[in-house]
């Protein structure tokens, strides 16, 4: 099996939850992975980059 290389990593806020979206070298589309806590250190909502889903 090939090794997954992380190309893009963004956090998507939806419904009060934050989701990490990543794009791999083996998948040209964005895939949502497990939700993460919205708090990252002293991060605020402005620190999260929204993405559009199809």
Buried (B, 14 or more C-beta within 10 A) or exposed (E): EEEEEEEEEBBBEEEEEBBBBBBBEEEEEBEEEEBEEBEEEEEEEEEBEEBEEE
